[in-house]
Amino acid sequence: MDENIQFIDFPYEEVTFRTTLTKKFANRKPYSPPDSRRVVAFIPGTILKVHVKDGSKVKKGDKLLVLQAMKMDNLLVAHRNGTVKKVYVKQGEVVPKHQLLVELK
């Protein structure tokens, strides 16, 4: 048996298991709850239309921008009332997944 193996206590529901982790699992990005002030690309794509600009007031459900991905146009809307703090993209820009597109305050 390899002496370099490190065991950890892994709680799951009401039971704690003594186990090892793969490198991929140990190095994964930890979960963080979504921030309603930040609108990010949920898929890679192209920005077709930007409906807001810095300083625009928006209400929940207002159009922010259109992201085209896999030949489909996805309308991204405000998840809450607020003011647009900054728009980080422009029309025609290609964005990767998880890129910050619009920030509200």
Backbone as CSV, one residue per row, in Angstrom:
resi,resn,N_x,N_y,N_z,CA_x,CA_y,CA_z,C_x,C_y,C_z
1,MET,0.840,-1.183,0.000,0.000,0.000,0.000,0.884,1.245,0.000
2,ASP,0.490,2.259,-0.758,1.257,3.498,-0.880,1.140,4.322,0.401
3,GLU,2.273,4.720,0.974,2.262,5.475,2.224,1.949,6.946,2.019
4,ASN,1.933,7.415,0.760,1.644,8.817,0.464,0.149,9.104,0.335
5,ILE,-0.655,8.090,0.442,-2.105,8.281,0.333,-2.610,8.999,1.575
6,GLN,-3.383,10.058,1.344,-3.956,10.804,2.458,-5.458,10.584,2.490
7,PHE,-5.933,10.135,3.630,-7.352,9.923,3.807,-7.977,11.167,4.417
8,ILE,-9.230,11.409,4.037,-9.977,12.523,4.618,-11.314,12.009,5.130
9,ASP,-11.920,12.765,6.009,-13.276,12.456,6.460,-14.229,13.203,5.548
10,PHE,-15.086,12.483,4.857,-16.002,13.056,3.880,-17.431,12.888,4.381
11,PRO,-18.035,13.953,4.931,-19.413,13.841,5.425,-20.414,13.824,4.268
12,TYR,-21.336,12.919,4.336,-22.394,12.816,3.342,-23.677,12.448,4.065
13,GLU,-24.662,13.360,3.993,-25.906,13.225,4.728,-25.593,13.006,6.210
14,GLU,-25.951,11.886,6.796,-25.727,11.670,8.224,-24.556,10.736,8.511
15,VAL,-23.785,10.403,7.480,-22.679,9.457,7.622,-21.376,10.143,7.216
16,THR,-20.279,9.826,7.895,-18.965,10.328,7.519,-18.118,9.154,7.048
17,PHE,-17.583,9.299,5.831,-16.769,8.246,5.230,-15.297,8.633,5.314
18,ARG,-14.434,7.672,5.524,-12.978,7.875,5.500,-12.528,7.407,4.122
19,THR,-12.033,8.347,3.288,-11.751,8.028,1.891,-10.618,8.889,1.350
20,THR,-10.280,8.671,0.092,-9.300,9.502,-0.610,-10.041,10.268,-1.708
21,LEU,-9.404,11.314,-2.215,-9.993,12.101,-3.297,-9.086,12.047,-4.517
22,THR,-9.686,12.099,-5.696,-8.886,12.217,-6.909,-8.340,13.635,-6.986
23,LYS,-7.275,13.838,-7.743,-6.711,15.180,-7.907,-7.729,16.118,-8.525
24,LYS,-8.485,15.631,-9.495,-9.491,16.459,-10.165,-10.543,16.937,-9.156
25,PHE,-11.003,16.054,-8.306,-12.009,16.417,-7.312,-11.426,17.365,-6.263
26,ALA,-10.212,17.100,-5.818,-9.597,17.937,-4.789,-9.308,19.346,-5.303
27,ASN,-9.046,19.505,-6.606,-8.701,20.806,-7.183,-9.878,21.517,-7.845
28,ARG,-11.073,20.998,-7.680,-12.227,21.600,-8.335,-12.516,22.986,-7.754
29,LYS,-13.209,23.795,-8.545,-13.604,25.124,-8.093,-14.748,24.957,-7.093
30,PRO,-14.636,25.552,-5.913,-15.712,25.397,-4.929,-16.985,26.101,-5.378
31,TYR,-18.111,25.580,-4.948,-19.404,26.150,-5.305,-19.570,27.508,-4.639
32,SER,-20.084,28.448,-5.395,-20.462,29.737,-4.819,-21.843,30.082,-5.375
33,PRO,-22.742,30.538,-4.517,-24.089,30.834,-4.985,-24.081,31.964,-6.014
34,PRO,-25.025,31.944,-6.952,-25.059,32.989,-7.976,-25.295,34.365,-7.354
35,ASP,-24.688,35.385,-7.951,-24.839,36.763,-7.507,-25.815,37.450,-8.451
36,SER,-26.949,37.921,-7.947,-27.987,38.515,-8.799,-27.545,39.839,-9.409
37,ARG,-26.426,40.402,-8.953,-25.924,41.648,-9.527,-25.074,41.407,-10.764
38,ARG,-24.673,40.176,-11.001,-23.786,39.857,-12.117,-24.509,38.980,-13.141
39,VAL,-24.477,39.404,-14.403,-25.050,38.613,-15.492,-23.877,38.049,-16.268
40,VAL,-23.772,36.713,-16.296,-22.656,36.041,-16.962,-23.162,35.160,-18.099
41,ALA,-22.265,34.873,-19.036,-22.602,34.000,-20.161,-22.727,32.567,-19.648
42,PHE,-23.868,31.965,-19.868,-24.095,30.583,-19.418,-23.598,29.577,-20.442
43,ILE,-23.222,30.083,-21.631,-22.732,29.252,-22.723,-21.860,30.152,-23.609
44,PRO,-20.849,29.612,-24.288,-20.078,30.459,-25.194,-20.934,30.911,-26.370
45,GLY,-20.706,32.116,-26.841,-21.502,32.600,-27.960,-21.092,33.987,-28.408
46,THR,-21.969,34.603,-29.205,-21.742,35.932,-29.771,-22.828,36.884,-29.284
47,ILE,-22.443,38.088,-28.904,-23.398,39.099,-28.474,-24.028,39.700,-29.727
48,LEU,-25.335,39.507,-29.903,-26.026,40.037,-31.075,-26.528,41.456,-30.851
49,LYS,-27.013,41.733,-29.658,-27.623,43.041,-29.378,-27.452,43.356,-27.905
50,VAL,-27.087,44.597,-27.610,-27.012,45.079,-26.232,-28.126,46.104,-26.074
51,HIS,-29.065,45.842,-25.144,-30.230,46.696,-24.960,-30.027,47.781,-23.900
52,VAL,-28.957,47.724,-23.129,-28.743,48.678,-22.039,-27.360,49.318,-22.163
53,LYS,-27.164,50.385,-21.413,-25.847,51.020,-21.344,-25.563,51.365,-19.895
54,ASP,-24.334,51.743,-19.594,-23.956,52.105,-18.233,-24.903,53.183,-17.699
55,GLY,-25.406,52.972,-16.487,-26.295,53.941,-15.855,-27.770,53.743,-16.141
56,SER,-28.127,52.810,-17.028,-29.542,52.546,-17.332,-30.241,51.962,-16.116
57,LYS,-31.466,52.398,-15.879,-32.277,51.807,-14.813,-33.053,50.645,-15.420
58,VAL,-33.057,49.499,-14.729,-33.763,48.317,-15.216,-34.678,47.769,-14.128
59,LYS,-35.741,47.137,-14.577,-36.657,46.441,-13.674,-36.511,44.952,-13.933
60,LYS,-36.930,44.159,-12.961,-36.872,42.709,-13.114,-37.613,42.308,-14.391
61,GLY,-36.929,41.545,-15.256,-37.527,41.089,-16.506,-37.187,41.944,-17.712
62,ASP,-36.556,43.115,-17.519,-36.162,43.970,-18.650,-35.061,43.297,-19.460
63,LYS,-35.069,43.546,-20.777,-34.047,42.994,-21.673,-32.701,43.646,-21.381
64,LEU,-31.658,42.813,-21.298,-30.298,43.323,-21.140,-29.510,43.155,-22.434
65,LEU,-29.484,41.916,-22.955,-28.779,41.669,-24.207,-29.218,40.352,-24.809
66,VAL,-28.792,40.118,-26.046,-29.092,38.873,-26.753,-27.770,38.156,-27.022
67,LEU,-27.694,36.914,-26.576,-26.510,36.068,-26.758,-26.867,34.943,-27.724
68,GLN,-26.180,34.898,-28.854,-26.424,33.818,-29.816,-25.451,32.689,-29.550
69,ALA,-25.994,31.496,-29.347,-25.177,30.314,-29.102,-25.828,29.123,-29.781
70,MET,-25.031,28.368,-30.495,-25.513,27.170,-31.180,-26.706,27.494,-32.081
71,LYS,-26.615,28.617,-32.805,-27.627,29.088,-33.755,-28.962,29.436,-33.092
72,MET,-28.935,29.681,-31.788,-30.151,30.088,-31.070,-29.897,31.438,-30.413
73,ASP,-30.903,32.316,-30.467,-30.805,33.623,-29.835,-31.375,33.521,-28.426
74,ASN,-30.552,33.858,-27.419,-30.946,33.780,-26.020,-31.059,35.182,-25.453
75,LEU,-32.255,35.562,-25.052,-32.492,36.869,-24.459,-32.149,36.801,-22.983
76,LEU,-31.190,37.610,-22.543,-30.817,37.667,-21.139,-31.516,38.867,-20.520
77,VAL,-32.212,38.622,-19.411,-33.005,39.661,-18.761,-32.495,39.920,-17.347
78,ALA,-32.900,41.072,-16.807,-32.510,41.430,-15.441,-33.245,40.532,-14.456
79,HIS,-32.526,40.005,-13.473,-33.124,39.146,-12.455,-33.649,39.943,-11.275
80,ARG,-33.371,41.254,-11.259,-33.839,42.110,-10.174,-33.847,43.554,-10.651
81,ASN,-34.497,44.417,-9.891,-34.490,45.843,-10.185,-33.118,46.410,-9.857
82,GLY,-32.717,47.439,-10.572,-31.432,48.059,-10.271,-30.989,49.020,-11.355
83,THR,-29.751,49.413,-11.256,-29.118,50.301,-12.231,-27.911,49.570,-12.805
84,VAL,-27.714,49.708,-14.108,-26.576,49.058,-14.754,-25.308,49.782,-14.326
85,LYS,-24.451,49.065,-13.615,-23.176,49.621,-13.161,-22.200,49.680,-14.333
86,LYS,-22.112,48.558,-15.089,-21.182,48.507,-16.225,-21.602,47.412,-17.191
87,VAL,-21.488,47.720,-18.475,-21.682,46.730,-19.540,-20.288,46.362,-20.034
88,TYR,-19.932,45.085,-19.948,-18.577,44.631,-20.266,-18.405,44.125,-21.696
89,VAL,-19.477,44.094,-22.476,-19.398,43.550,-23.835,-20.021,44.536,-24.826
90,LYS,-19.741,44.294,-26.101,-20.360,45.101,-27.149,-20.889,44.168,-28.235
91,GLN,-21.745,44.709,-29.066,-22.359,43.932,-30.137,-21.287,43.324,-31.036
92,GLY,-21.450,42.037,-31.372,-20.533,41.326,-32.249,-19.394,40.630,-31.519
93,GLU,-19.255,40.877,-30.235,-18.163,40.270,-29.469,-18.450,38.796,-29.188
94,VAL,-17.417,37.970,-29.307,-17.514,36.548,-28.984,-17.073,36.384,-27.534
95,VAL,-17.916,35.695,-26.737,-17.633,35.548,-25.306,-17.552,34.080,-24.916
96,PRO,-16.663,33.749,-23.960,-16.598,32.380,-23.455,-17.630,32.170,-22.342
97,LYS,-17.826,30.929,-21.977,-18.720,30.592,-20.872,-18.197,31.236,-19.583
98,HIS,-19.103,31.712,-18.746,-18.837,32.336,-17.444,-18.262,33.748,-17.524
99,GLN,-18.167,34.345,-18.711,-17.657,35.713,-18.784,-18.705,36.680,-18.243
100,LEU,-18.245,37.664,-17.481,-19.126,38.697,-16.958,-19.571,39.589,-18.099
101,LEU,-20.897,39.746,-18.275,-21.440,40.534,-19.367,-21.937,41.899,-18.890
102,VAL,-22.744,41.875,-17.824,-23.349,43.104,-17.290,-23.315,43.018,-15.778
103,GLU,-23.045,44.155,-15.131,-23.068,44.211,-13.674,-24.073,45.268,-13.238
104,LEU,-24.922,44.900,-12.275,-25.940,45.821,-11.758,-25.517,46.303,-10.375
105,LYS,-26.069,47.455,-9.985,-25.842,47.913,-8.615,-27.160,48.160,-7.936
